[in-house]
Amino acid sequence: MKRWITSKIGLLAAAGTLAFVLGCTPGTQPAQPAAQPGAETPKYGGLLELAQTATPADTDVNMYSCCPAYWPLVSKRLIDSEPYNLVLKPGLIEKWQLASDGLSYEFKIRQGVKYQNVPPVDGREMTAEDIAFNLRRAAGMENPKNLSITNWPRASILGAMKDAVATDKYAVKVTLKQPDAGFIVGVADFRNMVFAPEVVKQYGDLRNTEKATIGVGPFILTKWQSGVVTEFKKNPDYWEKDERGNPLPYLDGVRYTIIPDKNTTMAALRSKQLDLWVGGIPQNHEDLQKTNPELQWHMSLGGCCANVGPGLMVRKKPMDDVRVRKALHLLLDRRAISDAEFGGKDTYNKYWFYAAPVGIYLQDYALSQEEISKLPGWRQPKDQDVAEAKKLLAEAGYPTGFTWIMDTNPAATGGLSGDGDGCPLVQGQFKRDYVDTKILPDMKVECFPREGPLQFKANVEFDHQMSYWWSYAHEFDPGLQLHQIYGCNGSRNYTQGCDDKWTQKWEAQQKEFDSKKRAELLRDLQRYTIEQYWTLLVWSYNQHVSAQPYVKGIRDWIGPFSGSSGDYYTARLWLDKK
């Protein structure tokens, strides 16, 4: 007998950055929501004022390698998850069933969900055809321009999918190439936001922010002025209700004001020009507490930049020599670099954590901090590592070092080096520890600024450098996370590393449905990944939120505000301004 899955199942976490905005056109006030005994009664109305450091570089939710930009406001994920425990729950896909042979899924689609009432969709009902198209495009299958795999950064998440086909108005059948323990979690990825196929067909992609940002979510985009402001109003036809049965969202609207300077943003929060701020480093939020103790302070586990550090282009000299890659791994002083970024000495385990191939937020699968801290490249003091690195460089033909060129992004957003501008930190450490001391007088680091997101440049175009600084972990499932970055055909494998033994180890864990056995296989795979030295991971840190005391409905969570919980939170936040 078939049993449709509607109950909650275990989910792993995600990473990313916020996707909020502030408020525009007030609507007609509905009746106030009913309260549950002992709970505060949410209030309808109000505009939420937020800030961004810059307008998102890309708003095509399938093609942008990082975060879903404004999509958690205007649409919904295929499968939801609880933001506080990361447990899967029904969403736009209301039920799902895995076949006994593990080679297909049947999805039942929620009925009565309407797109926003704007052209070209004009409020029509969402159907199974839409869901099938969304799955195929996220997997890189709807690709009329025959773009390379790196243009579809999350294709690897759905890499096991052979096809997705609507079998009736509210049912989709997904066939798989092979059984995959992480596939359903990949479907639930926080960037798999639903859009209408006719929008893509009309505009070619979803990068026309003003006209193509249309979904089935709680808010409708009403104003987009790049570098200035983005505004949204309440969707009067939104289908979701809260736990009490009250219609969502509570807010009338959301507005993002672009404020590039972090100190200006903090000042705006102090003066109540902003209602809520996600960004900066933990010390910024400590400082806000000192001057404004009334502010709420919330955080996520591994909610931002879960795995941050240089990636090495292994097909370019000298990075094609594993001895050189290992030497750089050993020379990096992760403790010194991270302390410098996070505000001083002894900030480890308070503001940041050591990064490993699987993000710290996936605690059941990630390598422990205790194990990582004892490994070569992480261990302290650095004497043994430096001596071995000098020997490796000499064997590779670089006895005094070489110029290490790193692609970097001076305009990286979020207040940290997490997404692009970590090169100056490495540059400073190498100059201080190796060039100035004459230990390796020619071991210099050169930072090469890039323009635009990394994913828009195919690897073959990176003729100017040997490496890049990037943030690697944004996925819910550890196996999918690893394959996307390190698999031979991984859709975010910008290093171009490829190893047959790695592939065999990855395939073994991805076919294992026993969670304990899979966890051990994943830890073994991570240790092997580290020894390939494709990426030199440095830090991970928690995401922090400061909010005015009248912002209600927010609490600590797991994963990114815009990822595991952005669509959930936005519809449920309310303002209690007395």
HELIX and SHEET records of a PDB file:
HELIX    1   1 TRP A   71  VAL A   74  1                                   4    
HELIX    2   2 ALA A  128  ALA A  138  1                                  11    
HELIX    3   3 ILE A  149  ASN A  151  5                                   3    
HELIX    4   4 ALA A  155  LEU A  158  5                                   4    
HELIX    5   5 PHE A  183  VAL A  187  1                                   5    
HELIX    6   6 PRO A  197  TYR A  203  1                                   7    
HELIX    7   7 THR A  209  ALA A  212  1                                   4    
HELIX    8   8 LYS A  262  ARG A  270  1                                   9    
HELIX    9   9 PRO A  282  THR A  291  1                                  10    
HELIX   10  10 VAL A  322  LEU A  331  1                                  10    
HELIX   11  11 ARG A  334  GLU A  341  1                                   8    
HELIX   12  12 GLN A  369  SER A  373  1                                   5    
HELIX   13  13 ASP A  383  GLU A  395  1                                  13    
HELIX   14  14 CYS A  423  PHE A  430  1                                   8    
HELIX   15  15 LYS A  431  VAL A  435  3                                   5    
HELIX   16  16 LEU A  454  PHE A  456  5                                   3    
HELIX   17  17 ASN A  459  GLU A  461  5                                   3    
HELIX   18  18 PRO A  478  TYR A  486  1                                   9    
HELIX   19  19 ASP A  500  GLN A  510  1                                  11    
HELIX   20  20 SER A  515  ILE A  530  1                                  16    
HELIX   21  21 GLY A  566  ARG A  572  1                                   7    
SHEET    1   A 3 ILE A   9  GLY A  10  0                                        
SHEET    2   A 3 VAL A  87  LYS A  89 -1                                        
SHEET    3   A 3 ASP A  80  SER A  81 -1                                        
SHEET    1   B 3 LEU A  22  GLY A  23  0                                        
SHEET    2   B 3 VAL A 229  LYS A 234  1                                        
SHEET    3   B 3 PHE A 219  GLN A 225 -1                                        
SHEET    1   C 4 LEU A  22  GLY A  23  0                                        
SHEET    2   C 4 VAL A 229  LYS A 234  1                                        
SHEET    3   C 4 GLY A 253  ILE A 258 -1                                        
SHEET    4   C 4 LEU A  47  GLN A  52  1                                        
SHEET    1   D 4 ILE A  93  LEU A  98  0                                        
SHEET    2   D 4 SER A 104  ILE A 109 -1                                        
SHEET    3   D 4 ALA A 171  LEU A 176 -1                                        
SHEET    4   D 4 MET A 161  ASP A 168 -1                                        
SHEET    1   E 4 LEU A 276  VAL A 278  0                                        
SHEET    2   E 4 HIS A 544  ALA A 547 -1                                        
SHEET    3   E 4 GLN A 296  LEU A 301 -1                                        
SHEET    4   E 4 TRP A 557  ILE A 558  1                                        
SHEET    1   F 6 PHE A 353  TYR A 354  0                                        
SHEET    2   F 6 TRP A 539  TYR A 541 -1                                        
SHEET    3   F 6 CYS A 304  LEU A 312 -1                                        
SHEET    4   F 6 SER A 467  SER A 471 -1                                        
SHEET    5   F 6 THR A 403  THR A 408  1                                        
SHEET    6   F 6 LYS A 444  PRO A 449  1                                        
SHEET    1   G 2 VAL A 551  LYS A 552  0                                        
SHEET    2   G 2 TRP A 574  LEU A 575 -1                                        
END                                                                             
